[in-house]
Amino acid sequence: MDADQNRVADYLDWDFPNLAYLWDSQIRAIVSAAEKLESLSEDDRARSLTLLAARVRAFAHATSDQWLVATAHFMVEDLFKSYFNQFAWGPSVQAYVAATAGEVMKELTRRGFVLHYVVDNTLGQANLAEVLIYLPQLFETAGLAVTGPQLMAADLMLQEDVPLEISRIAEYRDRGHAAADEVVSIWHRERRSSFYLNMDLDDDTPALSMDVALSACDDPKAIVVFRQLLPVPGTKSQIRTPEGIELPDLAGKEESPPMPTTKNPDEEGHADNKEPR
């Protein structure tokens, strides 16, 4: 058995050494765990999930604020990257994410932290439909409220009885952006953890501003993670940690550059994105 298989075997038996192993996107940890759950009887699966949630809860409760914030950072990153690495949404994946990421989010909330994950990416039209259906479900299961310009554009189309065709989302893009900004502003005020997904079409339209989505940086107990690069191994996101918290030395995890100001997002991360306005 090679090293990666050994790593999978360890934590699929819920004997993981730390929380970082639970969502490792490079070895498809979420899907692998879900497949193991599916091999169990219904009763055994329920017992296994109960044990898993209890172990994650114990780990999270015993974790320092510094490491809990770090865990939240790579958790949302691995959830996002996992979706784009041979991912398959289903009941077992949903149950696993709820028992792991969901428990971490509960501990963050218990300590007064709030997590905001902001993604500003582009995607071809052919792949956008599935992303808008399944990616929100993944993050909602983890315990984050989800909004974004394209999601709100789709909602506006449904409200106006317009056929939900991806090719027509561009017509509602600006209104969807305004609606998403309004929603996320409410969540910031309510201190509700959120995922702001701007998965724009890969065309020549001007980039949308992320100023409002990133405005939670003013909250002293907010963790704000900002990703502009495509979700491939080795790419980095940016993080603004809560006041008084410095990230630990994350062995084996990518280090992140400082969070940009809302007026001047990461200027190095536009190679795969639209040029900023």
Number of C-alpha atoms within 10 A of each C-alpha: 7 6 8 11 10 11 16 20 16 14 18 21 12 18 11 17 12 13 23 16 19 24 27 19 24 13 16 19 20 26 24 17 22 21 14 13 22 15 10 13 10 11 8 13 17 14 12 17 19 12 14 21 22 15 19 22 21 14 17 23 18 11 16 11 18 15 19 22 26 22 21 23 25 20 24 21 23 23 20 21 21 23 20 15 16 9 15 14 14 12 11 20 22 18 19 24 26 21 22 24 26 22 24 27 23 17 17 21 15 11 12 11 22 25 28 32 25 23 24 22 21 20 17 12 14 10 11 17 15 9 15 17 11 14 17 20 17 21 23 17 18 25 22 24 19 22 23 28 26 27 25 23 26 23 17 19 19 12 9 9 9 12 10 15 10 17 12 14 22 17 11 17 22 16 16 24 22 15 20 25 22 13 18 26 17 12 16 23 10 10 19 18 23 23 24 26 23 25 19 24 23 14 13 8 12 10 17 17 18 20 14 15 29 26 16 24 21 12 16 14 19 23 26 28 25 26 22 24 20 22 20 14 12 8 16 20 26 19 24 25 23 21 12 8 15 14 18 11 11 12 7 7 12 14 16 15 12 12 19 15 13 16 10 11 18 20 11 8 17 16 11 13 19 20 14 13 8
